[in-house]
């Protein structure tokens, strides 16, 4: 058991955390970012509870991690002393593995429609890359993409599969949100991407790693979280004026049962270290500092859900 409280924070992949709540026990609140996360952590710290925040992205929302880090930086110094930010729940590499595992349970003569809520153009484009890898390393002839609230939407995705000659389509969620089946005559849902026991196991691993880094190195995860979206967006695209970086997840994806945890390899950008001059305070001890953090009203509002 870990001390204090675990707080899950959700973004557009989970409809602001609402789609995750049924998979977590009642002891783990799942909140939206910004003010809701700030209030939840502040209330726990006021009771003297250490807090571990876990960004519940499946690898398609790096901004969620950075937003969570910025929100936690707005806490007072004494509240930050007992708060850690865990690695994100999953990476794009994990998502490919989880989708491949789900796809392996679908008959090979059916088409797969990989569906997730629409984000910005970059995360939407990445979903097409993820689906292509699922097809490349799987056994299904047709793997199409649908964007919930975007184009192509699930109904159009089913039509495309049917136009390619497929008789039956299985909707495979690549997010916490599971969309309604648009054409029950020709389409069925594969159900949630991960069952509740698997979610609990991954969450436990992220929390364990976060407290381990804090105990050993005094690393609260905020610096790493702030840089999570560094390679995401126009400035790092292949477009005019941009400069491209080779993302770490472009190597061959992990297998369906991979349990590798982000940040445990020797990546110089993610290897934990003690910040200069930092001393790790006891988890349950509230520091005696008097400096207060930013007013919660100055927090950036949570990004609109798409």
Backbone as numpy.savetxt, mean C-alpha at the origin, in Angstrom:
# Nx Ny Nz CAx CAy CAz Cx Cy Cz
3.45 -10.34 21.00 2.62 -9.15 21.00 3.49 -7.90 21.00
2.99 -6.86 20.34 3.72 -5.61 20.28 3.09 -4.60 21.23
3.88 -3.66 21.71 3.34 -2.67 22.63 2.44 -1.68 21.89
1.52 -1.09 22.62 0.74 0.00 22.07 -0.24 -0.43 20.99
-0.40 0.45 20.00 -1.45 0.30 19.01 -0.90 0.26 17.59
-1.57 -0.51 16.74 -1.28 -0.53 15.31 -2.39 0.25 14.62
-2.02 1.19 13.76 -2.99 1.98 13.01 -2.72 1.77 11.53
-3.71 1.31 10.79 -3.60 1.15 9.35 -4.15 2.41 8.67
-3.46 2.88 7.63 -3.92 4.06 6.91 -4.11 3.68 5.45
-5.27 4.06 4.89 -5.61 3.66 3.53 -5.75 4.83 2.59
-5.58 4.54 1.29 -5.72 5.55 0.25 -6.72 5.11 -0.81
-6.44 5.47 -2.07 -7.42 5.21 -3.12 -7.58 3.72 -3.42
-6.59 2.89 -3.08 -6.73 1.45 -3.31 -7.77 0.81 -2.39
-8.08 1.49 -1.30 -9.00 0.91 -0.31 -10.16 1.83 0.02
-10.42 2.82 -0.85 -11.50 3.78 -0.60 -11.31 4.45 0.75
-10.08 4.97 0.96 -9.79 5.67 2.20 -9.76 4.77 3.42
-9.47 3.47 3.21 -9.38 2.53 4.32 -10.64 1.73 4.56
-11.78 2.17 3.97 -13.05 1.50 4.25 -13.07 0.05 3.78
-12.41 -0.25 2.66 -12.44 -1.60 2.12 -11.55 -2.57 2.89
-10.70 -2.07 3.79 -9.79 -2.92 4.55 -10.37 -3.33 5.90
-11.32 -2.55 6.39 -11.77 -2.72 7.78 -12.33 -4.11 8.05
-12.97 -4.72 7.07 -13.51 -6.05 7.29 -12.44 -7.13 7.36
-11.21 -6.82 6.95 -10.12 -7.79 6.96 -9.24 -7.66 8.19
-9.43 -6.59 8.97 -8.62 -6.35 10.16 -9.45 -6.59 11.41
-8.81 -6.99 12.46 -9.52 -7.16 13.72 -9.95 -5.82 14.29
-10.87 -5.84 15.25 -11.37 -4.58 15.83 -10.29 -3.78 16.57
-9.18 -4.44 16.91 -8.12 -3.76 17.64 -7.23 -2.92 16.72
-7.41 -3.04 15.38 -6.59 -2.29 14.42 -7.49 -1.32 13.66
-7.52 -0.05 14.03 -8.32 0.90 13.26 -7.69 1.16 11.90
-8.52 1.35 10.90 -8.04 1.72 9.56 -8.65 3.06 9.20
-7.82 4.06 9.01 -8.27 5.43 8.82 -7.76 5.96 7.48
-8.36 7.05 7.05 -7.84 7.78 5.91 -6.66 8.63 6.36
-5.90 9.14 5.39 -4.74 9.96 5.74 -5.11 11.35 6.22
-4.11 12.16 6.44 -4.33 13.55 6.84 -4.85 13.69 8.25
-5.90 14.49 8.42 -6.41 14.81 9.75 -6.92 13.58 10.49
-7.52 12.63 9.76 -8.05 11.44 10.43 -6.92 10.62 11.04
-5.83 10.47 10.30 -4.66 9.77 10.84 -4.06 10.55 12.00
-3.96 11.86 11.87 -3.39 12.69 12.92 -4.17 12.54 14.22
-5.50 12.61 14.13 -6.32 12.50 15.34 -6.18 11.13 15.99
-6.19 10.08 15.17 -6.11 8.72 15.71 -4.80 8.50 16.46
-3.69 8.93 15.87 -2.39 8.75 16.51 -2.29 9.63 17.75
-2.75 10.87 17.65 -2.68 11.78 18.80 -3.46 11.24 19.99
-4.62 10.68 19.75 -5.44 10.13 20.84 -4.74 8.95 21.52
-4.11 8.10 20.72 -3.39 6.96 21.30 -2.18 7.42 22.10
-1.47 8.39 21.59 -0.28 8.89 22.30 -0.68 9.61 23.58
-1.85 10.27 23.57 -2.32 10.94 24.78 -2.60 9.94 25.89
-2.91 8.70 25.52 -3.12 7.64 26.52 -1.80 6.94 26.87
-0.71 7.41 26.31 0.59 6.82 26.60 0.92 5.59 25.78
0.14 5.32 24.73 0.36 4.14 23.91 1.36 4.44 22.80
2.38 3.60 22.62 3.20 3.70 21.41 2.34 3.34 20.20
2.67 3.89 19.04 1.85 3.67 17.85 2.73 3.28 16.67
2.30 2.26 15.95 2.93 1.89 14.68 1.90 2.10 13.57
2.24 2.93 12.60 1.35 3.23 11.47 1.80 2.42 10.27
0.86 1.71 9.66 1.17 0.88 8.49 0.40 1.41 7.29
1.09 1.93 6.26 0.40 2.35 5.03 -0.12 1.13 4.28
-1.42 1.05 4.05 -2.04 -0.14 3.47 -2.09 -0.07 1.95
-0.99 0.29 1.33 -0.91 0.24 -0.12 -0.46 -1.15 -0.55
-0.96 -1.56 -1.71 -0.53 -2.82 -2.30 0.55 -2.60 -3.36
1.13 -1.39 -3.35 2.23 -1.10 -4.26 1.92 -0.08 -5.33
0.66 0.41 -5.36 0.28 1.35 -6.41 0.00 2.74 -5.87
0.39 3.03 -4.63 0.10 4.34 -4.06 1.28 4.83 -3.22
2.42 5.15 -3.87 3.56 5.64 -3.09 3.28 6.95 -2.37
2.34 7.75 -2.89 2.01 9.01 -2.23 1.38 8.78 -0.87
0.68 7.66 -0.69 0.09 7.36 0.61 1.16 7.26 1.68
2.28 6.64 1.36 3.38 6.49 2.32 3.98 7.86 2.65
4.23 8.66 1.63 4.80 9.99 1.86 3.84 10.88 2.63
2.54 10.81 2.32 1.54 11.61 3.04 1.49 11.21 4.52
1.59 9.90 4.78 1.57 9.44 6.18 2.78 9.97 6.93
3.94 9.95 6.29 5.15 10.47 6.94 5.02 11.97 7.23
4.48 12.73 6.29 4.30 14.17 6.52 3.32 14.42 7.66
2.27 13.62 7.74 1.30 13.78 8.82 1.93 13.50 10.17
2.73 12.45 10.27 3.36 12.11 11.54 4.41 13.14 11.95
5.03 13.78 10.97 5.99 14.85 11.29 5.30 16.05 11.93
3.99 16.18 11.71 3.25 17.30 12.31 2.88 17.05 13.77
3.14 15.84 14.26 2.91 15.57 15.69 3.90 16.37 16.54
3.58 16.53 17.81 4.53 17.16 18.73 5.74 16.25 18.88
6.84 16.81 19.34 8.07 16.04 19.52 7.85 14.88 20.49
7.08 15.10 21.55 6.85 14.03 22.52 5.99 12.92 21.94
5.03 13.26 21.08 4.21 12.22 20.47 4.98 11.46 19.40
5.85 12.15 18.67 6.67 11.44 17.68 7.63 10.46 18.34
8.02 10.73 19.58 9.00 9.88 20.25 8.50 8.45 20.43
7.21 8.23 20.42 6.67 6.89 20.58 5.89 6.42 19.37
6.20 6.98 18.19 5.46 6.66 16.97 6.42 6.20 15.89
6.09 5.11 15.21 6.92 4.63 14.10 6.05 4.44 12.86
6.67 4.62 11.70 6.01 4.38 10.42 6.60 3.12 9.82
5.76 2.12 9.61 6.23 0.85 9.05 6.42 0.96 7.54
7.10 -0.02 6.98 7.16 -0.15 5.52 5.74 -0.35 5.00
5.46 0.00 3.75 4.12 -0.22 3.20 3.74 -1.69 3.25
2.44 -1.93 3.33 1.94 -3.31 3.40 2.49 -4.14 2.25
2.49 -3.59 1.05 2.98 -4.34 -0.11 3.64 -3.44 -1.12
4.42 -4.06 -2.02 5.04 -3.35 -3.13 4.44 -3.87 -4.43
4.81 -3.26 -5.54 4.32 -3.74 -6.83 4.77 -5.18 -7.08
5.97 -5.52 -6.61 6.45 -6.89 -6.75 5.60 -7.88 -5.97
5.21 -7.50 -4.74 4.30 -8.34 -3.97 2.96 -8.48 -4.70
2.46 -7.38 -5.26 1.17 -7.40 -5.92 1.18 -8.38 -7.10
2.26 -8.38 -7.87 2.36 -9.33 -8.98 2.29 -10.76 -8.44
3.02 -11.04 -7.36 3.01 -12.38 -6.78 1.64 -12.77 -6.27
0.96 -11.83 -5.59 -0.38 -12.14 -5.06 -1.38 -12.37 -6.19
-1.27 -11.58 -7.26 -2.16 -11.76 -8.40 -1.88 -13.08 -9.11
-0.63 -13.45 -9.23 -0.30 -14.73 -9.85 -0.86 -15.89 -9.03
-0.80 -15.77 -7.71 -1.36 -16.82 -6.86 -2.87 -16.92 -7.06
-3.54 -15.76 -7.13 -4.99 -15.76 -7.36 -5.32 -16.31 -8.74
-4.52 -15.93 -9.74 -4.75 -16.39 -11.10 -4.59 -17.90 -11.22
-3.69 -18.47 -10.42 -3.45 -19.92 -10.49 -4.66 -20.73 -10.05
-5.60 -20.08 -9.36 -6.80 -20.77 -8.91 -7.96 -20.64 -9.90
-7.71 -19.95 -11.03 -8.73 -19.75 -12.06 -8.42 -20.67 -13.23
-9.44 -21.35 -13.75 -9.25 -22.26 -14.88 -8.60 -21.54 -16.05
-7.71 -22.24 -16.75 -6.91 -21.63 -17.81 -7.75 -21.21 -19.01
-8.96 -21.74 -19.16 -9.78 -21.39 -20.32 -10.63 -20.15 -20.09
-10.40 -19.48 -18.98 -11.12 -18.24 -18.70 -10.19 -17.04 -18.82
-10.76 -15.90 -19.17 -9.98 -14.66 -19.25 -9.90 -14.02 -17.87
-8.84 -13.29 -17.63 -8.66 -12.55 -16.38 -8.83 -11.06 -16.64
-9.57 -10.41 -15.77 -9.73 -8.96 -15.84 -9.18 -8.39 -14.53
-7.99 -7.82 -14.60 -7.33 -7.26 -13.42 -7.89 -5.87 -13.18
-8.55 -5.66 -12.04 -9.28 -4.42 -11.78 -8.79 -3.74 -10.51
-8.70 -2.42 -10.57 -8.30 -1.61 -9.41 -8.83 -0.20 -9.60
-9.02 0.54 -8.49 -9.46 1.93 -8.62 -8.45 2.76 -9.40
-8.96 3.66 -10.21 -8.10 4.53 -10.99 -7.36 5.49 -10.07
-6.08 5.71 -10.37 -5.29 6.70 -9.64 -4.86 7.79 -10.58
-3.58 8.20 -10.51 -3.09 9.16 -11.49 -2.60 8.38 -12.72
-2.21 9.06 -13.80 -1.81 8.34 -15.01 -0.65 7.38 -14.81
0.22 7.65 -13.84 1.39 6.81 -13.63 1.02 5.50 -12.93
0.18 5.58 -11.89 -0.22 4.34 -11.23 -1.17 3.53 -12.12
-1.96 4.21 -12.97 -2.81 3.48 -13.90 -1.96 2.75 -14.93
-0.93 3.42 -15.44 -0.04 2.77 -16.41 0.67 1.59 -15.77
1.01 1.71 -14.49 1.72 0.62 -13.82 0.83 -0.61 -13.67
-0.49 -0.40 -13.59 -1.39 -1.55 -13.50 -1.34 -2.38 -14.78
-1.19 -1.71 -15.93 -1.06 -2.44 -17.19 0.25 -3.25 -17.19
1.32 -2.68 -16.65 2.58 -3.42 -16.56 2.43 -4.64 -15.65
1.76 -4.46 -14.52 1.54 -5.57 -13.58 0.73 -6.67 -14.23
-0.34 -6.29 -14.94 -1.18 -7.29 -15.61 -0.39 -8.03 -16.68
0.48 -7.34 -17.37 1.30 -7.99 -18.39 2.22 -9.04 -17.77
2.75 -8.75 -16.60 3.61 -9.73 -15.92 2.80 -10.93 -15.43
1.56 -10.69 -14.99 0.70 -11.80 -14.59 0.45 -12.72 -15.78
0.23 -12.14 -16.94 0.02 -12.96 -18.14 1.32 -13.66 -18.55
2.42 -12.94 -18.51 3.71 -13.49 -18.96 4.09 -14.74 -18.17
3.86 -14.71 -16.87 4.28 -15.81 -16.01 3.11 -16.70 -15.59
2.00 -16.60 -16.31 0.84 -17.42 -16.00 0.45 -18.30 -17.16
-0.79 -18.80 -17.11 -1.26 -19.75 -18.12 -2.51 -19.29 -18.84
-2.91 -18.03 -18.62 -4.13 -17.52 -19.24 -3.79 -16.75 -20.52
-4.55 -17.04 -21.57 -4.28 -16.40 -22.86 -4.62 -14.91 -22.83
-5.72 -14.57 -22.14 -6.19 -13.18 -22.13 -6.17 -12.63 -20.71
-5.44 -11.54 -20.54 -5.40 -10.81 -19.26 -5.59 -9.34 -19.60
-6.73 -8.79 -19.26 -7.04 -7.40 -19.55 -7.07 -6.59 -18.25
-7.15 -5.26 -18.39 -7.13 -4.34 -17.24 -8.42 -3.54 -17.21
-8.94 -3.31 -16.02 -10.09 -2.43 -15.82 -9.78 -1.45 -14.70
-10.17 -0.21 -14.89 -9.94 0.85 -13.90 -11.29 1.27 -13.32
-11.47 1.05 -12.05 -12.72 1.43 -11.39 -12.76 2.95 -11.30
-13.72 3.55 -11.95 -13.79 5.00 -12.01 -12.92 5.60 -13.08
-12.39 4.76 -13.97 -11.51 5.23 -15.04 -11.86 4.58 -16.36
-10.93 4.62 -17.30 -11.14 4.08 -18.64 -9.96 3.19 -19.03
-10.22 1.91 -19.35 -11.51 1.23 -19.47 -12.06 0.81 -18.11
-13.36 0.95 -17.93 -13.98 0.52 -16.68 -14.26 -0.99 -16.75
-14.71 -1.62 -15.65 -14.92 -3.07 -15.68 -15.86 -3.55 -16.78
-16.93 -2.80 -17.04 -17.85 -3.21 -18.10 -17.15 -3.24 -19.46
-16.35 -2.22 -19.73 -15.60 -2.19 -20.98 -14.55 -3.29 -21.01
-13.96 -3.58 -19.86 -12.97 -4.65 -19.80 -13.57 -5.99 -20.16
-14.79 -6.27 -19.68 -15.46 -7.52 -20.02 -15.76 -7.55 -21.52
-16.22 -6.42 -22.07 -16.52 -6.36 -23.51 -15.27 -6.65 -24.34
-14.12 -6.13 -23.89 -12.88 -6.37 -24.63 -12.51 -7.85 -24.61
-12.66 -8.46 -23.44 -12.37 -9.90 -23.35 -13.29 -10.69 -24.27
-14.56 -10.32 -24.29 -15.52 -11.02 -25.13 -15.20 -10.81 -26.61
-14.75 -9.61 -26.95 -14.38 -9.33 -28.34 -13.17 -10.13 -28.79
-12.35 -10.55 -27.84 -11.19 -11.38 -28.15 -11.55 -12.86 -28.23
-12.83 -13.16 -28.10 -13.29 -14.53 -28.24 -13.43 -15.30 -26.95
-13.27 -14.64 -25.80 -13.38 -15.32 -24.52 -14.85 -15.44 -24.10
-15.23 -16.61 -23.62 -16.62 -16.84 -23.22 -16.85 -16.47 -21.75
-15.85 -16.69 -20.91 -16.00 -16.44 -19.48 -14.85 -15.57 -18.99
-15.18 -14.61 -18.13 -14.20 -13.65 -17.60 -14.25 -13.70 -16.08
-13.08 -13.70 -15.45 -13.00 -13.67 -13.99 -12.38 -12.35 -13.57
-13.08 -11.63 -12.71 -12.64 -10.32 -12.22 -11.64 -10.53 -11.09
-10.42 -10.07 -11.29 -9.34 -10.28 -10.33 -8.96 -8.94 -9.71
-9.33 -8.66 -8.45 -9.02 -7.35 -7.86 -7.53 -7.19 -7.58
-6.99 -6.06 -8.01 -5.60 -5.72 -7.72 -5.56 -4.61 -6.69
-6.55 -4.60 -5.81 -6.69 -3.57 -4.78 -7.54 -4.16 -3.67
-7.71 -3.37 -2.59 -8.59 -3.81 -1.51 -10.05 -3.73 -1.94
-10.36 -2.80 -2.82 -11.72 -2.63 -3.31 -12.04 -3.76 -4.28
-13.17 -4.40 -4.09 -13.65 -5.42 -5.01 -14.86 -4.87 -5.75
-14.74 -4.62 -7.05 -15.84 -3.98 -7.78 -16.99 -4.94 -8.02
-18.21 -4.42 -8.21 -19.33 -5.29 -8.56 -19.12 -5.90 -9.95
-19.66 -7.08 -10.15 -19.53 -7.76 -11.44 -20.43 -7.05 -12.46
-19.86 -6.55 -13.57 -20.67 -5.75 -14.51 -21.58 -6.58 -15.42
-21.22 -7.86 -15.65 -21.98 -8.70 -16.58 -22.04 -10.12 -16.01
-22.98 -10.37 -15.08 -23.01 -11.66 -14.40 -23.16 -12.86 -15.34
-23.69 -12.64 -16.52 -23.86 -13.74 -17.47 -22.52 -14.26 -17.97
-21.55 -13.35 -18.12 -20.26 -13.75 -18.69 -19.09 -13.50 -17.76
-19.33 -12.96 -16.58 -18.24 -12.56 -15.69 -18.54 -12.99 -14.26
-17.51 -13.40 -13.54 -17.62 -13.75 -12.13 -16.45 -13.12 -11.38
-16.61 -12.97 -10.07 -15.56 -12.37 -9.25 -14.70 -13.46 -8.61
-13.40 -13.21 -8.55 -12.49 -14.12 -7.87 -12.49 -13.89 -6.37
-13.19 -12.86 -5.91 -13.21 -12.55 -4.48 -12.05 -11.66 -4.08
-11.88 -11.39 -2.79 -10.79 -10.52 -2.34 -9.42 -11.07 -2.73
-8.48 -10.17 -2.96 -7.13 -10.59 -3.35 -6.46 -11.41 -2.25
-6.63 -10.99 -0.99 -6.01 -11.68 0.14 -7.05 -11.99 1.20
-7.03 -13.19 1.77 -7.93 -13.50 2.88 -7.46 -12.84 4.16
-8.36 -12.73 5.12 -8.04 -12.06 6.39 -6.81 -12.65 7.09
-6.63 -13.98 7.17 -5.44 -14.50 7.85 -4.14 -14.07 7.18
-4.14 -13.99 5.84 -2.93 -13.55 5.14 -2.65 -12.08 5.43
-3.71 -11.27 5.46 -3.56 -9.85 5.77 -2.96 -9.69 7.17
-3.47 -10.45 8.12 -2.97 -10.36 9.49 -1.50 -10.76 9.56
-1.11 -11.78 8.80 0.28 -12.21 8.82 1.23 -11.17 8.26
0.86 -10.55 7.14 1.72 -9.52 6.55 1.78 -8.30 7.47
0.63 -7.90 8.02 0.60 -6.75 8.92 1.51 -6.99 10.13
1.45 -8.18 10.68 2.29 -8.53 11.82 3.77 -8.40 11.47
4.14 -8.84 10.26 5.54 -8.76 9.84 5.98 -7.31 9.70
5.13 -6.44 9.14 5.51 -5.03 8.97 5.70 -4.35 10.33
4.80 -4.66 11.27 4.90 -4.05 12.60 6.16 -4.55 13.31
6.44 -5.83 13.22 7.61 -6.41 13.87 8.90 -5.74 13.34
8.98 -5.57 12.03 10.17 -4.95 11.43 10.31 -3.50 11.88
9.18 -2.78 11.93 9.24 -1.36 12.30 9.75 -1.18 13.72
9.22 -1.95 14.67 9.70 -1.83 16.05 11.13 -2.33 16.18
11.50 -3.33 15.39 12.87 -3.83 15.43 13.87 -2.76 15.01
13.56 -2.03 13.93 14.45 -0.95 13.49 14.52 0.16 14.52
13.37 0.44 15.15 13.34 1.50 16.16 14.19 1.14 17.37
14.06 -0.10 17.82 14.82 -0.55 18.98 16.33 -0.60 18.70
16.70 -1.06 17.52 18.12 -1.25 17.21 18.81 0.02 16.76
18.09 0.84 15.99 18.75 1.98 15.35 18.13 3.33 15.67
17.03 3.36 16.41 16.35 4.62 16.66 15.70 5.16 15.40
15.39 4.29 14.45 14.83 4.69 13.16 13.31 4.61 13.21
12.64 5.76 13.14 11.18 5.77 13.22 10.51 5.62 11.85
11.30 5.52 10.78 10.76 5.29 9.45 10.28 6.51 8.71
10.32 7.70 9.33 9.75 8.89 8.69 10.59 9.36 7.51
11.92 9.35 7.65 12.76 9.78 6.54 12.56 8.89 5.32
12.49 7.60 5.55 12.27 6.66 4.45 10.90 6.88 3.83
9.90 7.13 4.68 8.56 7.35 4.17 8.45 8.59 3.31
9.15 9.65 3.70 9.09 10.89 2.93 9.63 10.72 1.52
10.57 9.80 1.32 11.16 9.59 0.00 10.45 8.51 -0.81
9.35 7.98 -0.29 8.68 6.85 -0.96 8.20 7.21 -2.35
7.77 8.44 -2.55 7.23 8.85 -3.85 8.26 9.57 -4.70
9.54 9.44 -4.35 10.59 10.18 -5.05 10.61 9.87 -6.54
10.43 8.61 -6.92 10.51 8.21 -8.32 9.15 8.16 -9.00
8.17 8.84 -8.42 6.80 8.76 -8.93 6.38 10.12 -9.45
5.89 10.18 -10.69 5.35 11.43 -11.21 6.08 11.93 -12.43
5.70 13.12 -12.88 6.20 13.68 -14.13 7.71 13.87 -14.14
8.28 14.29 -13.01 9.71 14.60 -13.01 10.56 13.36 -13.25
10.02 12.18 -13.04 10.79 10.96 -13.20 10.22 10.08 -14.30
9.50 10.69 -15.23 8.95 9.92 -16.34 9.93 9.95 -17.50
9.55 9.26 -18.58 10.37 9.26 -19.78 9.97 10.39 -20.71
9.09 11.27 -20.25 8.62 12.36 -21.09 9.65 13.45 -21.21
9.35 14.49 -22.04 10.29 15.60 -22.22 10.62 16.26 -20.90
11.89 16.46 -20.66 12.33 17.13 -19.45 12.47 16.22 -18.26
11.98 14.98 -18.37 12.08 14.06 -17.24 13.35 13.25 -17.33
13.72 12.63 -16.21 14.86 11.72 -16.22 14.43 10.41 -15.60
14.74 9.35 -16.27 14.22 8.05 -15.86 15.15 7.37 -14.88
14.55 6.70 -13.93 15.28 5.83 -13.01 14.78 4.42 -13.21
15.63 3.45 -13.04 15.20 2.07 -13.12 14.59 1.68 -11.79
13.27 1.49 -11.71 12.66 1.15 -10.43 13.12 -0.21 -9.94
13.13 -0.35 -8.62 13.64 -1.58 -8.04 12.78 -2.77 -8.35
11.49 -2.56 -8.72 10.62 -3.69 -8.92 10.53 -4.14 -10.37
11.50 -3.70 -11.23 11.43 -4.12 -12.62 12.10 -5.46 -12.85
12.72 -6.03 -11.83 13.28 -7.36 -12.01 12.15 -8.38 -12.10
12.48 -9.61 -12.43 11.45 -10.64 -12.56 10.68 -10.73 -11.26
9.35 -10.80 -11.33 8.54 -10.74 -10.11 8.76 -11.95 -9.23
8.44 -11.76 -7.95 8.51 -12.86 -7.00 7.44 -13.88 -7.32
7.61 -15.08 -6.86 6.62 -16.13 -7.08 5.37 -15.87 -6.29
4.34 -16.67 -6.56 3.04 -16.45 -5.91 3.10 -16.52 -4.40
4.04 -17.28 -3.84 4.06 -17.45 -2.39 5.21 -16.68 -1.76
5.74 -15.72 -2.48 6.87 -14.95 -1.95 6.45 -14.16 -0.73
7.30 -14.15 0.27 7.00 -13.39 1.49 8.11 -12.41 1.80
8.93 -12.09 0.81 10.01 -11.13 1.03 9.45 -9.80 1.50
10.09 -9.22 2.42 9.62 -7.99 3.03 10.41 -6.80 2.50
9.72 -5.72 2.09 10.44 -4.56 1.58 11.42 -4.03 2.64
12.57 -3.60 2.16 13.52 -2.95 3.04 14.46 -3.89 3.75
14.36 -5.21 3.49 15.25 -6.12 4.20 16.48 -6.47 3.37
16.53 -6.04 2.09 17.73 -6.27 1.31 18.67 -5.08 1.52
19.86 -5.19 0.99 20.86 -4.15 1.25 20.77 -3.06 0.19
19.67 -2.37 0.21 19.47 -1.23 -0.67 19.91 0.02 0.08
20.85 0.79 -0.47 21.33 1.95 0.27 20.26 2.98 0.55
19.16 2.91 -0.23 18.09 3.90 0.00 17.15 3.46 1.10
17.15 2.18 1.45 16.20 1.70 2.44 16.85 1.10 3.66
18.17 0.94 3.67 18.83 0.31 4.81 18.68 1.20 6.04
18.13 0.67 7.11 17.87 1.51 8.29 19.16 1.96 8.95
19.10 3.14 9.50 20.26 3.65 10.22 19.76 4.62 11.27
20.59 4.84 12.25 20.24 5.81 13.28 20.53 7.21 12.76
19.54 8.10 12.75 19.81 9.47 12.35 20.89 10.07 13.25
21.67 10.98 12.67 22.78 11.56 13.41 22.29 12.19 14.70
22.88 11.77 15.80 22.55 12.33 17.10 21.28 11.81 17.71
20.60 10.86 17.02 19.32 10.38 17.54 19.53 9.32 18.61
18.67 9.35 19.58 18.68 8.34 20.64 17.29 7.73 20.70
17.21 6.43 20.70 15.90 5.78 20.72 15.30 5.83 22.12
14.19 6.54 22.32 13.56 6.56 23.64 12.78 5.28 23.85
12.48 4.93 25.09 11.66 3.74 25.35 10.31 3.90 24.66
9.76 2.80 24.21 8.52 2.88 23.45 7.39 3.51 24.21
7.19 3.06 25.43 6.01 3.50 26.17 6.25 4.79 26.94
7.44 5.34 26.85 7.78 6.52 27.63 7.52 7.77 26.82
6.79 8.68 27.32 6.55 9.96 26.64 7.70 10.90 26.97
8.37 11.38 25.94 9.51 12.26 26.14 9.06 13.53 26.85
10.03 14.22 27.42 9.70 15.37 28.24 9.86 16.68 27.48
9.95 16.59 26.14 10.16 17.80 25.37 8.96 18.73 25.44
9.20 20.03 25.24 8.12 21.01 25.32 7.75 21.57 23.97
8.58 21.30 22.94 8.26 21.81 21.61 7.02 21.14 21.07
6.10 21.90 20.55 4.88 21.35 20.00 5.00 21.27 18.48
4.27 20.32 17.90 4.29 20.15 16.45 3.36 21.14 15.80
3.21 20.97 14.48 2.35 21.88 13.72 0.90 21.70 14.15
0.16 22.79 14.03 -1.26 22.73 14.31 -1.93 21.74 13.36
-2.80 20.85 13.85 -3.43 19.88 12.95 -4.20 20.51 11.82
-4.63 21.78 11.99 -5.35 22.46 10.92 -4.42 22.82 9.78
-3.11 22.78 10.01 -2.15 23.06 8.96 -1.79 21.82 8.17
-2.36 20.66 8.55 -2.03 19.43 7.85 -2.57 19.48 6.44
-1.84 18.89 5.49 -2.41 18.81 4.14 -3.64 17.90 4.18
-4.73 18.36 3.58 -5.93 17.54 3.57 -5.68 16.27 2.79
-6.43 15.21 3.12 -6.26 13.94 2.43 -6.59 14.09 0.97
-5.81 13.46 0.11 -6.03 13.55 -1.32 -7.41 13.04 -1.68
-8.02 13.67 -2.64 -9.35 13.23 -3.04 -9.28 11.81 -3.58
-10.31 11.00 -3.23 -10.35 9.62 -3.70 -10.91 9.59 -5.11
-10.24 8.82 -5.92 -10.67 8.75 -7.30 -11.54 7.54 -7.49
